[in-house]
Amino acid sequence: MHLSRFPRVKLCHAPTPLEKMSNLSKKLGGPTLWIKRDDCTGIATGGNKVRKLEFLMGEALAQGATHVVTQGAVQSNHVRQTAAVAMMLGLKCTALLEQRVQTNDPDYLEGGNVLMDHLMGIDIEYRPAGTDMNAAMAEVAARLTVAGETPYVIPGGGSNPVGALGYAAVALELVNQANEMGLRIDRIVHATGSAGTQAGLVAGLVMINARIPVLGIGTRRAREAQEQAVFDLANATTKLMGGPAVPREAVEANCDYVGAGYGIPTDSMAEAVMLLARTEAIFLDPVYSGKGMAGLIDLIRRKSFAAEENIVFLHTGGQVGLFGYSDFLNRAAA
Ligand SMILES: *Cc1c(COP(=O)(O)O)cnc(C)c1O
């Protein structure tokens, strides 16, 4: 795997730390839990999207882009990180925010990620839930082209083969760290959404033949659709790198912890957020990593993993989103 063949802008504070969670492991009494701190990628409070943006922005600059267009939910971490990277590189940014979560909560509508988007001064346009967001971005891009700009359109979550290269790079980074530490990784667990993180990780692990299983905990779609999305994108990513096909068995998602839907808080998410805060002083987010960790905790309680295992939880960031859900979380913490 030779990633220097692809245009890339180095943005992340990397390698991000790989740390043992001794207190949490003890508390749960199961496998030894480790955490890969991709909440600490360093740009505008960090998160997993900056990994993908290194390659996406590499391509944008190579194409002479002047204006980045992307989309997400109202409390999108991806939009916040894309906006930040656009600011750093001197590009303009338009974000389409889909009103995917039905709420009048002012914290959700104006706090957290939205506050940071406003402070960075990007152009924001809202679209109702269920809008064809790819078509909406194409319309905006056409409008910008007429106005003399060179737009670069980034899909939701930065999840296409170019973006997924960012997580192929993380596969290499993580395995190198583990080799250095003498740590045998038996499994990687993380929250999966638009699929680029898991697809890139799986693609990278296949490329380097690491033979480490990855379990994605779903945050939106049902299992079959989520696994198909990850599988298709993982294959497109190894293909882009000139590598082998990804075996279907390498893609596994558990979508039992989504709750009522995307971005709708669950009690098990709140429990996971508080447990991590109270054992490790690590903050998860309410939409992704909180639900991902809720899944991991439940599976440990159900004895799904051997006690000898070393499990790495990939923290994908998003803590800023906590401030979009303060009502729910304050009630849970009371
Ligand atoms: C986007 C996001 C994810 C999901 O990553 P995908 O690549 O979209 O599957 C997980 N956690 C956080 C905090 C995110 O912002």
The ligand as an ORCA input file, in Angstrom:
! r2SCAN-3c Opt
* xyz 0 1
  C     -19.131     10.829     10.669
  C     -18.884     10.247     12.000
  C     -18.835      8.866     12.208
  C     -19.133      7.863     11.133
  O     -18.117      7.768     10.197
  P     -18.512      7.353      8.703
  O     -17.238      7.399      7.981
  O     -19.512      8.381      8.245
  O     -19.128      6.001      8.749
  C     -18.539      8.389     13.459
  N     -18.331      9.240     14.490
  C     -18.381     10.563     14.342
  C     -18.161     11.408     15.533
  C     -18.660     11.121     13.096
  O     -18.710     12.455     12.970
*
